[in-house]
Amino acid sequence: MAASLQGSFSSTNISLRSARVGVSDSADTFRSTISFSSQLPKFSFKSLEKTRQVHSLRTIVRADSSSDKMQIDISLSPRVNSVKPSKTVAITDQATALVQAGVPVIRLAAGEPDFDTPAVIAEAGMKAIREGHTRYTPNAGTMELRTAICHKLKEENGLTYTPDQIVVSNGAKQSILQALLAVCSPGDEVIIPAPFWVSYPEMARLADAKPVILPTLISDNFLLDPKLLAAKINEKSRLLILCSPSNPTGSVYPKKLLEEIADIVAKHPRLLVLSDEIYEHIIYAPATHTSFAALPGMWERTLTVNGFSKAFAMTGWRLGYIAGPKHFVAACGKIQSQFTSGASSISQKAGVAALGMGYAGGEAVAIMVKAFQERRDFLVKSFKELEGVKISEPQGAFYLFLDFSAYYGSEAEGFGIINDSESLCRYLLDKAQVALVPGDAFGDDTCIRMSYAASLSTLQAAMEKIKEAMFVLRPAVAV
Ligand SMILES: Cc1ncc(COP(=O)(O)O)c(C=O)c1O
């Protein structure tokens, strides 16, 4: 086990190791490693043109930036080389491999509800198969589902859309990427408050745009400071991505703050807002959800993304959607038509059943939200008892984003120095056998993310182990 815990979480490292092995390969599969310290955008592909010609198409270059290790395989497109693999997926896979090897790891890394899809939804999926709804649907989604989505957006969000202003996709992830591809030109800037969902910056890069990261403070509950936003907008700013309730922080944007942001957006006609509302139903009173597009003047400027994965525990069904002005949404549909075509016919039938369960998902969703809230309350109380840990009480979603930086610099016997979020997570995986995600994956290295999509008894067991592991450490800085 020890050996498997030695490596970095970064799946990049796995490739780097194989790259080094490959140095002795024959000429046509020759690979070499080159280290350099500059950030990737400064890297010139021209400088490697010669190497490319001499050594076939598989040369791998290693780039060590201050915060990350990256690999460049010049047999691949620069676009794909500019994208980092998902750390949450890498850690989840690593934890799963340990469990399969018999190590009792408590997995709190994945962003996936631990509940089963409500029976009425599952039944609708099975009925769809039985009744032969197994063919291609229209590219943008069935009229039945898009009509149900329009009804939901009207009733729950105060938003008026027609079915031709909706595109249903294989998950909200696809909806977001298509939106970026549809509206960004090369060199455009995509403004992303940090901590952010891991995929936003990478998706911006895939769209040849530049992610512009705006840091937030735990003391501000990780909410974007409108003054910072105003200062960063320029003529290249194309898209602002807002996520409320937020993954990874659980923060919920109050309506007043969204209104301040809307005032700024209104002054910049080229700037659009992508409002990721996938956690809208997983919210804890007194917090309430506001759809950005519902604010005065913002309907025309907003692309609203939502999906079924989180509230309805439907991650594997792969169903999400975008709503917005027809001009933009049709462009998303055009991309989808050459990419995946319509989402699964079976999932779409299940989606109709989900939206038929009542306001905000009705009783079945309310039961899940209540369970999430109990877990949140337990964890917040427990972490408040842990010396040196800073916490912003989440108002929604099912994550805690905890500032452990007071422990950076501490030395653990038999482990070494904990100097960042990644080494802390490795330490906790090693000593406490709890899998968490380093905050640097979300753009904030002071923190680590814990998902509480696990039973209360699992969380209690995890908490005991984390406390034990942290107790032998002492905060390295006075708290
Ligand atoms: C903030 C956020 N947006 C979008 C998604 C994508 O969800 P899906 O593609 O499962 O609909 C996720 C999933 O983790 C998420 O956390």
Ligand as a Chemical Component Dictionary entry (heavy atoms), coordinates in Angstrom:
data_LIG
# 
_chem_comp.id                   LIG 
_chem_comp.type                 NON-POLYMER 
_chem_comp.pdbx_formal_charge   0 
_chem_comp.three_letter_code    LIG 
# 
loop_
_chem_comp_atom.comp_id 
_chem_comp_atom.atom_id 
_chem_comp_atom.alt_atom_id 
_chem_comp_atom.type_symbol 
_chem_comp_atom.charge 
_chem_comp_atom.model_Cartn_x 
_chem_comp_atom.model_Cartn_y 
_chem_comp_atom.model_Cartn_z 
_chem_comp_atom.pdbx_ordinal 
LIG C1 C1 C 0 -20.421 23.013 -10.847 1  
LIG C2 C2 C 0 -20.702 21.886 -11.767 2  
LIG N1 N1 N 0 -21.192 22.159 -12.985 3  
LIG C3 C3 C 0 -21.455 21.183 -13.874 4  
LIG C4 C4 C 0 -21.208 19.864 -13.564 5  
LIG C5 C5 C 0 -21.490 18.819 -14.624 6  
LIG O1 O1 O 0 -22.499 17.965 -14.274 7  
LIG P1 P1 P 0 -23.086 16.885 -15.300 8  
LIG O2 O2 O 0 -22.254 16.889 -16.512 9  
LIG O3 O3 O 0 -23.040 15.594 -14.560 10 
LIG O4 O4 O 0 -24.492 17.321 -15.589 11 
LIG C6 C6 C 0 -20.683 19.529 -12.312 12 
LIG C7 C7 C 0 -20.367 18.132 -11.978 13 
LIG O5 O5 O 0 -19.578 17.828 -11.110 14 
LIG C8 C8 C 0 -20.449 20.566 -11.381 15 
LIG O6 O6 O 0 -19.961 20.314 -10.157 16 
# 
loop_
_chem_comp_bond.comp_id 
_chem_comp_bond.atom_id_1 
_chem_comp_bond.atom_id_2 
_chem_comp_bond.value_order 
_chem_comp_bond.pdbx_ordinal 
LIG C1 C2 SING 1  
LIG C2 N1 SING 2  
LIG C2 C8 DOUB 3  
LIG N1 C3 DOUB 4  
LIG C3 C4 SING 5  
LIG C4 C5 SING 6  
LIG C4 C6 DOUB 7  
LIG C5 O1 SING 8  
LIG O1 P1 SING 9  
LIG P1 O2 DOUB 10 
LIG P1 O3 SING 11 
LIG P1 O4 SING 12 
LIG C6 C7 SING 13 
LIG C6 C8 SING 14 
LIG C7 O5 DOUB 15 
LIG C8 O6 SING 16 
# 
